[in-house]
Amino acid sequence: MYANMQTKQLDVNGKMVLTCSEGYIVNRDEWSEDFVRAQAAAENLDLTDEVWDVVWFLREFYETHGAQAEVRKIAKHFKTAWGEERGNSTYLHKIFPFGGPQKQGNRLAGLMRTKGEH
């Protein structure tokens, strides 16, 4: 998947976890909540309850459907969960300022880059 891409190491509680140069985990089996904390720190992202909600949703969606959730499906889910004011693409991009829920959220959730992402 990331064979031609340069990798880097992320220190996750003293264990070095490989990510691609953009921060996506190379081996999904190495994902943990501590990975989320380390990656969020590397990206200077505050891990709010909302961020955790999205991370868990993305992981569950992937496990159920075998693919990453599209932004509109993420927004639809959180519109129901959080209400109109926060359950929308604008708000999701506010809490994930470095690529939105589909890029930054997937990185934290230990998922792959989405197709077509450059």
matplotlib code that plots the C-alpha trace (Angstrom):
import matplotlib.pyplot as plt

x = [0.0, 2.7, 5.6, 6.8, 6.3, 8.9, 8.1, 8.7, 8.5, 6.0, 6.8, 3.8, 4.7, 8.2, 7.2, 8.1, 5.1, 5.7, 3.6, 3.9, 5.4, 1.8, 1.2, -1.0, -0.2, 1.5, 0.4, -3.2, -2.7, -0.5, -3.3, -4.3, -5.8, -2.2, -1.5, -4.3, -2.8, 0.7, -0.5, -2.7, 0.2, 2.4, -0.4, -1.0, -4.6, -6.7, -8.3, -11.8, -14.7, -16.0, -12.7, -12.8, -16.4, -15.4, -12.4, -14.6, -17.2, -14.7, -13.2, -16.7, -17.8, -14.7, -15.1, -18.7, -18.4, -14.7, -14.2, -13.8, -16.8, -17.5, -17.7, -21.4, -22.0, -19.9, -21.9, -25.2, -24.3, -23.2, -26.1, -28.3, -25.8, -24.9, -27.7, -27.8, -25.3, -22.4, -23.3, -22.1, -19.1, -18.0, -18.0, -16.2, -13.5, -13.2, -12.4, -10.1, -8.3, -5.5, -7.5, -10.9, -12.5, -11.7, -7.9, -7.0, -9.8, -8.7, -5.0, -6.0, -8.4, -5.5, -7.2, -5.7, -5.6, -8.8, -8.8, -8.0, -6.2, -2.9]
y = [0.0, 2.5, 0.5, 3.4, 6.0, 7.1, 6.1, 7.7, 6.5, 7.7, 7.1, 5.5, 5.0, 3.9, 1.7, 2.9, 2.6, 3.2, 5.7, 7.0, 10.4, 11.9, 10.1, 7.2, 4.1, 1.4, -1.6, -1.3, -4.0, -1.5, 1.0, 1.8, 4.6, 5.5, 5.8, 8.4, 10.4, 10.3, 11.2, 14.0, 15.4, 15.2, 17.1, 19.6, 18.5, 18.8, 15.4, 16.5, 14.1, 15.0, 14.0, 10.7, 10.2, 10.7, 8.4, 5.6, 6.2, 6.0, 2.8, 1.2, 2.3, 0.8, -2.5, -2.7, -1.6, -2.3, 1.2, 4.7, 6.8, 9.7, 13.2, 13.4, 10.1, 11.3, 14.6, 12.8, 10.5, 13.4, 15.6, 12.9, 12.4, 16.1, 18.1, 20.5, 23.1, 20.7, 17.8, 19.3, 19.4, 22.9, 21.9, 18.6, 20.5, 22.9, 20.1, 18.4, 21.5, 19.5, 17.7, 17.3, 14.1, 12.2, 12.9, 13.8, 11.6, 8.6, 9.1, 9.1, 6.2, 4.1, 3.9, 4.2, 7.3, 7.6, 6.9, 9.9, 11.7, 13.2]
z = [0.0, 1.0, -0.6, -2.8, -0.1, 2.5, 6.0, 9.4, 12.9, 15.5, 19.2, 20.8, 24.5, 23.7, 20.8, 17.3, 14.9, 11.2, 9.3, 5.8, 5.4, 5.7, 9.1, 7.9, 9.9, 7.8, 9.8, 10.9, 13.5, 15.4, 15.9, 19.5, 21.4, 22.3, 18.6, 18.4, 21.2, 19.7, 16.2, 17.5, 19.5, 16.3, 14.4, 17.4, 17.5, 20.7, 21.4, 22.4, 23.0, 19.5, 17.9, 19.7, 18.6, 14.9, 15.3, 16.7, 14.0, 11.2, 12.6, 13.0, 9.6, 8.0, 9.9, 8.8, 5.2, 4.3, 3.1, 4.5, 5.2, 2.8, 4.3, 3.6, 5.4, 8.4, 8.4, 8.2, 11.1, 13.3, 12.3, 14.0, 16.9, 17.6, 16.0, 13.1, 14.5, 14.8, 12.6, 9.3, 7.1, 8.2, 11.8, 11.1, 9.3, 12.2, 14.6, 12.1, 10.7, 9.0, 6.2, 7.6, 8.9, 5.8, 5.9, 9.5, 10.9, 8.9, 10.0, 13.6, 13.1, 11.7, 8.2, 4.8, 2.6, 0.7, -3.0, -5.1, -2.2, -3.3]

ax = plt.figure().add_subplot(projection="3d")
ax.plot(x, y, z, "-o")
ax.set_aspect("equal")
plt.show()
